[in-house]
Amino acid sequence: MGVVHRFQGDDGEWDWAGVSCTDLQPGITARRFISRQDGSNNLELRYFEIEPGARSNHEQHNYEHAVLILRGRGTILLGEKVVPVQFGDAVFVEADEVHQFRAAEDEPLGFLCTVLDKELRVKVHGEQTLVIFDDEMGEAMQG
């Protein structure tokens, strides 16, 4: 049976009923809306929020994802190109494409991100890989 997670945010807070919030790293939270816990065997829908001035990992992994900006503005690094993003923009990140999201200094950046379920990612793209780059040196920190 399907599931609905009702939006219940107020006073600038974005929250949904029945969806827990996880601190991923300083300045970034994640909420998993749709996943195996909701009965989905094929995809995950997640909401990420980056605090003003913060940024996601500068990373590369072997699976693609689709992103829809729901809140605020900022930039995304795609390969070597930095592109401004704002509410309503849709972004496609290719498999193995280096990427990083950054929130503007004066407002949070919130976005939905859809990926294949982890088991499907392995079937489609092979064993999962992740490289996180050092922002200063641009060198791989972990793999």
DRENLO-445362 format. One record per residue: residue number from 1; x, y negated, z negated of N, C-alpha, C in turn. Coordinates in nm, 3 decimals, always signed. Layout:
% DRENLO-445362
   n     n_X     n_Y     n_Z    ca_X    ca_Y    ca_Z     c_X     c_Y     c_Z
 NUM       X       Y       Z       X       Y       Z       X       Y       Z
...
END
This chain:
% DRENLO-445362
   n     n_X     n_Y     n_Z    ca_X    ca_Y    ca_Z     c_X     c_Y     c_Z
   1  +0.084  +0.118  +0.000  +0.000  +0.000  +0.000  +0.088  -0.124  +0.000
   2  +0.047  -0.225  +0.069  +0.120  -0.351  +0.075  +0.119  -0.423  -0.058
   3  +0.193  -0.530  -0.064  +0.206  -0.607  -0.187  +0.210  -0.756  -0.154
   4  +0.158  -0.838  -0.243  +0.164  -0.984  -0.230  +0.231  -1.039  -0.355
   5  +0.334  -1.119  -0.337  +0.398  -1.189  -0.448  +0.359  -1.336  -0.436
   6  +0.271  -1.381  -0.522  +0.218  -1.518  -0.515  +0.321  -1.621  -0.560
   7  +0.329  -1.729  -0.484  +0.414  -1.841  -0.522  +0.356  -1.906  -0.646
   8  +0.441  -1.933  -0.745  +0.395  -1.998  -0.867  +0.493  -2.105  -0.914
   9  +0.568  -2.160  -0.820  +0.664  -2.264  -0.855  +0.595  -2.396  -0.888
  10  +0.657  -2.473  -0.975  +0.609  -2.608  -1.005  +0.725  -2.692  -1.055
  11  +0.707  -2.822  -1.058  +0.809  -2.915  -1.105  +0.945  -2.892  -1.038
  12  +0.943  -2.863  -0.909  +1.067  -2.845  -0.836  +1.127  -2.706  -0.847
  13  +1.069  -2.619  -0.929  +1.118  -2.481  -0.943  +1.044  -2.392  -0.845
  14  +1.117  -2.306  -0.777  +1.057  -2.212  -0.683  +1.058  -2.075  -0.747
  15  +0.939  -2.018  -0.765  +0.927  -1.889  -0.831  +0.807  -1.815  -0.774
  16  +0.809  -1.683  -0.786  +0.702  -1.599  -0.735  +0.666  -1.495  -0.839
  17  +0.537  -1.464  -0.852  +0.489  -1.365  -0.947  +0.546  -1.228  -0.915
  18  +0.597  -1.161  -1.016  +0.647  -1.025  -1.001  +0.782  -1.013  -0.934
  19  +0.853  -1.126  -0.918  +0.983  -1.123  -0.852  +1.087  -1.176  -0.951
  20  +1.182  -1.091  -0.988  +1.284  -1.134  -1.083  +1.391  -1.217  -1.013
  21  +1.453  -1.302  -1.091  +1.559  -1.390  -1.041  +1.694  -1.338  -1.092
  22  +1.790  -1.328  -1.001  +1.923  -1.279  -1.035  +2.026  -1.387  -1.007
  23  +2.116  -1.411  -1.102  +2.229  -1.502  -1.079  +2.335  -1.424  -1.003
  24  +2.363  -1.466  -0.879  +2.463  -1.396  -0.798  +2.604  -1.442  -0.828
  25  +2.617  -1.572  -0.842  +2.746  -1.635  -0.873  +2.710  -1.774  -0.922
  26  +2.804  -1.848  -0.979  +2.768  -1.982  -1.028  +2.705  -2.066  -0.917
  27  +2.586  -2.119  -0.946  +2.518  -2.207  -0.851  +2.430  -2.137  -0.748
  28  +2.419  -2.002  -0.755  +2.337  -1.930  -0.656  +2.251  -1.825  -0.725
  29  +2.121  -1.829  -0.694  +2.028  -1.728  -0.743  +1.966  -1.655  -0.625
  30  +1.915  -1.535  -0.654  +1.850  -1.454  -0.550  +1.724  -1.391  -0.607
  31  +1.625  -1.377  -0.520  +1.502  -1.306  -0.553  +1.474  -1.209  -0.439
  32  +1.452  -1.084  -0.469  +1.418  -0.984  -0.367  +1.266  -0.970  -0.365
  33  +1.204  -1.017  -0.256  +1.059  -1.008  -0.242  +1.016  -0.869  -0.198
  34  +1.071  -0.829  -0.089  +1.029  -0.704  -0.027  +1.153  -0.615  -0.017
  35  +1.140  -0.492  -0.070  +1.251  -0.397  -0.066  +1.193  -0.260  -0.100
  36  +1.278  -0.166  -0.125  +1.230  -0.031  -0.162  +1.140  -0.035  -0.285
  37  +1.165  -0.130  -0.376  +1.081  -0.139  -0.496  +0.937  -0.174  -0.462
  38  +0.914  -0.232  -0.343  +0.779  -0.265  -0.298  +0.726  -0.164  -0.196
  39  +0.803  -0.059  -0.170  +0.759  +0.043  -0.077  +0.813  +0.027  +0.064
  40  +0.899  -0.070  +0.088  +0.957  -0.089  +0.221  +1.074  +0.006  +0.241
  41  +1.073  +0.077  +0.350  +1.183  +0.167  +0.385  +1.272  +0.110  +0.494
  42  +1.236  -0.006  +0.548  +1.304  -0.058  +0.665  +1.372  -0.193  +0.648
  43  +1.322  -0.276  +0.559  +1.380  -0.410  +0.551  +1.379  -0.463  +0.410
  44  +1.457  -0.569  +0.392  +1.457  -0.646  +0.268  +1.434  -0.792  +0.303
  45  +1.347  -0.856  +0.226  +1.325  -1.000  +0.237  +1.367  -1.059  +0.104
  46  +1.462  -1.153  +0.109  +1.517  -1.213  -0.012  +1.511  -1.365  -0.002
  47  +1.502  -1.431  -0.117  +1.509  -1.577  -0.124  +1.634  -1.613  -0.203
  48  +1.719  -1.693  -0.142  +1.840  -1.741  -0.208  +1.827  -1.891  -0.231
  49  +1.876  -1.938  -0.344  +1.878  -2.082  -0.368  +2.017  -2.121  -0.415
  50  +2.069  -2.225  -0.350  +2.203  -2.276  -0.380  +2.187  -2.414  -0.441
  51  +2.244  -2.433  -0.559  +2.234  -2.562  -0.628  +2.303  -2.672  -0.547
  52  +2.262  -2.798  -0.570  +2.326  -2.908  -0.499  +2.478  -2.902  -0.509
  53  +2.545  -2.915  -0.397  +2.691  -2.917  -0.391  +2.757  -2.780  -0.397
  54  +2.680  -2.675  -0.422  +2.738  -2.540  -0.432  +2.739  -2.472  -0.294
  55  +2.807  -2.357  -0.287  +2.817  -2.285  -0.160  +2.818  -2.135  -0.185
  56  +2.774  -2.063  -0.083  +2.777  -1.916  -0.091  +2.919  -1.868  -0.062
  57  +2.938  -1.738  -0.074  +3.066  -1.681  -0.036  +3.097  -1.712  +0.110
  58  +3.222  -1.731  +0.139  +3.273  -1.744  +0.276  +3.302  -1.600  +0.314
  59  +3.212  -1.538  +0.394  +3.218  -1.394  +0.408  +3.190  -1.343  +0.549
  60  +3.215  -1.214  +0.564  +3.192  -1.143  +0.689  +3.152  -1.000  +0.653
  61  +3.044  -0.952  +0.714  +3.004  -0.813  +0.692  +2.948  -0.757  +0.822
  62  +2.937  -0.625  +0.828  +2.906  -0.560  +0.955  +2.756  -0.540  +0.981
  63  +2.674  -0.627  +0.928  +2.532  -0.622  +0.960  +2.480  -0.764  +0.980
  64  +2.375  -0.773  +1.062  +2.317  -0.903  +1.094  +2.207  -0.939  +0.994
  65  +2.173  -1.067  +0.992  +2.058  -1.110  +0.914  +1.995  -1.234  +0.975
  66  +1.866  -1.249  +0.944  +1.789  -1.363  +0.992  +1.752  -1.449  +0.872
  67  +1.764  -1.580  +0.889  +1.745  -1.675  +0.779  +1.645  -1.783  +0.821
  68  +1.558  -1.821  +0.728  +1.467  -1.934  +0.749  +1.485  -2.029  +0.632
  69  +1.524  -2.154  +0.662  +1.544  -2.255  +0.558  +1.408  -2.304  +0.511
  70  +1.382  -2.291  +0.380  +1.253  -2.331  +0.323  +1.262  -2.458  +0.239
  71  +1.383  -2.491  +0.197  +1.396  -2.602  +0.102  +1.529  -2.672  +0.122
  72  +1.527  -2.804  +0.122  +1.648  -2.882  +0.123  +1.720  -2.887  +0.255
  73  +1.850  -2.917  +0.243  +1.935  -2.928  +0.361  +2.078  -2.896  +0.320
  74  +2.160  -2.873  +0.420  +2.300  -2.840  +0.395  +2.366  -2.805  +0.527
  75  +2.462  -2.713  +0.521  +2.530  -2.669  +0.642  +2.549  -2.518  +0.636
  76  +2.572  -2.461  +0.753  +2.614  -2.322  +0.761  +2.737  -2.317  +0.850
  77  +2.836  -2.244  +0.804  +2.953  -2.214  +0.884  +2.921  -2.086  +0.961
  78  +2.926  -2.091  +1.093  +2.907  -1.974  +1.179  +3.032  -1.960  +1.263
  79  +3.113  -1.861  +1.230  +3.243  -1.849  +1.298  +3.330  -1.964  +1.255
  80  +3.365  -2.051  +1.349  +3.446  -2.169  +1.318  +3.366  -2.298  +1.330
  81  +3.236  -2.286  +1.355  +3.150  -2.402  +1.377  +3.064  -2.429  +1.253
  82  +3.060  -2.555  +1.208  +2.976  -2.597  +1.097  +2.853  -2.665  +1.155
  83  +2.734  -2.614  +1.116  +2.608  -2.663  +1.174  +2.519  -2.713  +1.060
  84  +2.466  -2.836  +1.072  +2.372  -2.883  +0.970  +2.242  -2.803  +0.978
  85  +2.182  -2.775  +0.861  +2.053  -2.706  +0.855  +1.962  -2.780  +0.758
  86  +1.831  -2.766  +0.782  +1.732  -2.828  +0.695  +1.602  -2.749  +0.702
  87  +1.503  -2.791  +0.624  +1.375  -2.723  +0.618  +1.324  -2.687  +0.758
  88  +1.282  -2.562  +0.773  +1.223  -2.515  +0.897  +1.320  -2.455  +0.997
  89  +1.449  -2.475  +0.978  +1.548  -2.420  +1.072  +1.559  -2.269  +1.053
  90  +1.570  -2.198  +1.164  +1.590  -2.053  +1.164  +1.733  -2.025  +1.211
  91  +1.800  -1.933  +1.144  +1.941  -1.902  +1.171  +1.955  -1.752  +1.191
  92  +2.030  -1.713  +1.292  +2.065  -1.573  +1.312  +2.215  -1.559  +1.291
  93  +2.255  -1.471  +1.200  +2.396  -1.443  +1.175  +2.425  -1.305  +1.232
  94  +2.513  -1.299  +1.332  +2.547  -1.173  +1.396  +2.628  -1.084  +1.303
  95  +2.626  -0.954  +1.330  +2.712  -0.862  +1.257  +2.857  -0.904  +1.278
  96  +2.936  -0.900  +1.174  +3.079  -0.935  +1.174  +3.107  -1.083  +1.199
  97  +3.006  -1.168  +1.191  +3.028  -1.312  +1.207  +3.062  -1.374  +1.071
  98  +3.171  -1.448  +1.065  +3.210  -1.519  +0.943  +3.105  -1.628  +0.918
  99  +3.058  -1.639  +0.794  +2.954  -1.738  +0.765  +2.960  -1.783  +0.619
 100  +2.902  -1.901  +0.595  +2.893  -1.956  +0.460  +2.787  -2.067  +0.461
 101  +2.699  -2.064  +0.359  +2.599  -2.169  +0.342  +2.649  -2.266  +0.236
 102  +2.622  -2.396  +0.259  +2.655  -2.500  +0.161  +2.535  -2.592  +0.145
 103  +2.499  -2.620  +0.021  +2.390  -2.713  -0.007  +2.442  -2.856  -0.001
 104  +2.354  -2.948  +0.036  +2.388  -3.090  +0.030  +2.418  -3.127  -0.116
 105  +2.487  -3.235  -0.136  +2.526  -3.278  -0.271  +2.409  -3.321  -0.357
 106  +2.297  -3.360  -0.294  +2.187  -3.420  -0.370  +2.060  -3.336  -0.378
 107  +2.060  -3.213  -0.325  +1.941  -3.129  -0.335  +1.976  -2.983  -0.312
 108  +1.895  -2.893  -0.368  +1.922  -2.751  -0.349  +1.890  -2.708  -0.206
 109  +1.950  -2.598  -0.165  +1.923  -2.537  -0.036  +1.862  -2.400  -0.064
 110  +1.738  -2.380  -0.020  +1.669  -2.254  -0.042  +1.631  -2.190  +0.090
 111  +1.653  -2.060  +0.101  +1.622  -1.994  +0.228  +1.583  -1.848  +0.210
 112  +1.496  -1.802  +0.299  +1.462  -1.661  +0.309  +1.566  -1.594  +0.396
 113  +1.602  -1.472  +0.362  +1.698  -1.394  +0.439  +1.642  -1.253  +0.455
 114  +1.637  -1.206  +0.577  +1.588  -1.071  +0.606  +1.701  -0.987  +0.663
 115  +1.716  -0.867  +0.608  +1.814  -0.769  +0.656  +1.748  -0.632  +0.660
 116  +1.808  -0.542  +0.734  +1.764  -0.403  +0.728  +1.787  -0.349  +0.589
 117  +1.705  -0.254  +0.546  +1.729  -0.182  +0.422  +1.869  -0.123  +0.426
 118  +1.935  -0.114  +0.311  +2.074  -0.070  +0.306  +2.096  +0.065  +0.375
 119  +2.006  +0.161  +0.355  +2.022  +0.292  +0.420  +2.016  +0.279  +0.572
 120  +1.927  +0.195  +0.622  +1.920  +0.172  +0.767  +2.043  +0.099  +0.818
 121  +2.095  +0.004  +0.737  +2.217  -0.067  +0.779  +2.329  +0.033  +0.802
 122  +2.342  +0.132  +0.715  +2.446  +0.232  +0.730  +2.422  +0.314  +0.857
 123  +2.297  +0.353  +0.881  +2.265  +0.431  +1.001  +2.293  +0.353  +1.129
 124  +2.259  +0.225  +1.129  +2.274  +0.142  +1.249  +2.416  +0.090  +1.266
 125  +2.477  +0.042  +1.159  +2.607  -0.026  +1.168  +2.724  +0.052  +1.111
 126  +2.698  +0.168  +1.052  +2.805  +0.245  +0.990  +2.826  +0.202  +0.846
 127  +2.925  +0.261  +0.783  +2.955  +0.229  +0.643  +2.968  +0.078  +0.627
 128  +2.909  +0.024  +0.520  +2.905  -0.120  +0.500  +3.043  -0.177  +0.468
 129  +3.071  -0.290  +0.529  +3.196  -0.360  +0.504  +3.164  -0.501  +0.454
 130  +3.253  -0.557  +0.377  +3.240  -0.694  +0.328  +3.379  -0.751  +0.309
 131  +3.402  -0.868  +0.367  +3.525  -0.942  +0.346  +3.486  -1.079  +0.293
 132  +3.543  -1.117  +0.180  +3.521  -1.251  +0.125  +3.650  -1.328  +0.143
 133  +3.640  -1.447  +0.202  +3.757  -1.528  +0.233  +3.779  -1.635  +0.128
 134  +3.903  -1.668  +0.103  +3.942  -1.778  +0.017  +3.912  -1.907  +0.094
 135  +3.834  -1.997  +0.035  +3.797  -2.120  +0.106  +3.916  -2.210  +0.140
 136  +4.017  -2.208  +0.054  +4.130  -2.297  +0.076  +4.225  -2.244  +0.183
 137  +4.254  -2.116  +0.178  +4.353  -2.057  +0.267  +4.290  -1.989  +0.389
 138  +4.162  -1.953  +0.379  +4.098  -1.881  +0.488  +4.146  -1.737  +0.500
 139  +4.209  -1.687  +0.393  +4.260  -1.550  +0.393  +4.163  -1.458  +0.323
 140  +4.160  -1.332  +0.364  +4.073  -1.233  +0.301  +4.115  -1.213  +0.156
 141  +4.016  -1.215  +0.066  +4.042  -1.194  -0.075  +4.008  -1.051  -0.115
 142  +3.904  -0.994  -0.053  +3.864  -0.858  -0.085  +3.798  -0.796  +0.038
 143  +3.788  -0.667  +0.042  +3.728  -0.600  +0.156  +3.639  -0.489  +0.115
END
